Amino acid sequence: MRSRGVKNKKTTRPLRLPAPSANDAALSAFFDRHEGFDLMDQGIMQIDPNREDLDRMLSEYWNQPNTKQLNIRIPATAKRMIERLAKRKTVEVSTLVRMWVIESMRREAKQP
């Protein structure tokens, strides 16, 4: 539930929430600027104990082909390190990163 004018604990200025009609870019910018724990402390966000949707999405994932692409920017040193690790494990760089992402998704989905 969204409420306007919630006070930010770090400052006395009210926290300006995105409008209900905000587009994806505006919502993304808002969440990039604010930590999730701070928003929870202020009552703007809450943890959803129902994990059925995450469990369903993970089980669906295993039956789907890899058809979507995700591009990220990382420092050159990190890319070289990933390339070395992939070579050491004798897998493609994209396969190694995909493995890390999936494993992280599993761990996050198990969190309460």
N, C-alpha and C positions, 0 to 999 in steps of 0.2 A: 504494500500500500504506500503510495507516495503522498508526502505532505510537503508543502512549500514553507520555506523559512525556518528550517531546523537549524539550531545553533551549532556551530562547529566548536568542539572543545578547545582547539588550538588557538582560535581567535574569537572575538566577540561578534564578528560579522556572521549573518545567517548564511547557511550553505544553500546555494542556489541549485535546485534540482532541475533536471531536464523537463521540458513540457511533456505532457502525456502524448502529444503528437510528434515527439522528437524522432528524427530518422536514425538509422544505424550509426552514422558518423558522429552525430551529437551524443548518442548514448556511449559510444566507444570512447570519445574524448572525455566524457564525464568519469567513466570508470578508470581511465588511464590516469586521471588527476587525483583520484581518491582511493585510499586503501579499503579493502573489504571489511577489515576488522573495525576500522573507524566508523564505517557506515552501519555496521552491526551495533556498535556501542551507542550510536545515536538513534537506534531504533528504525533506521531507514531500510535495512536489510535484515533477514533472519535466515537461519539454517533450516533447510527443509529436510526433516528426518525421513521422508518418504524417498527411498532410493530406487523405486521400481523403474522409473524412466531411465536411470543410468544403467541399471542391470539389463534392461531390455535393449538399450542402444549398444552396449558392449556385446551382447549375444548376437545381435543383428550384424555387427561389424564383421564377425568371423565368416559370415556367409556372403559378403559383398566383395567384388573385385576392387582393386586399387585404381579408381578412375578419376579421383579428384586430386588436384595439385595444390600444395600450400608452399608459398615462397616466403622465406624469412631472411632477414639481414643479420649477419653475425660478423664479429671481427675476423680479419684474415687469419690471425693466429688460431682462433677457435676452429676455423675451417680446416687449416692444416693439421691440427690435432685430431679432428674427427677423421680426416683422410688417413692418417697414420693408424688410428685405432681400427678403422675398417680394414685396412690392409693387413694388420696383425691378426684380425679375426677372419680374414679371407672372405669378406662380404662386401657388397657395394656400399658406398657411402649412404645412399638413400635408404637402403635396407637397414643399416645400423641405426640411423636416425629414426626410422619408422618403428623399429623395435623399442627404442627408448621412449618414444611418444606413447606407444601402446602400453608399455609397462607403467609409465607414469599415470596414464588414464586409469588403469586397473587399481593402482594404489589410491588415487584420489577418489575413485568410486567407492572404495571400501571405507573411507573416512566417514565418521558419523556426521 
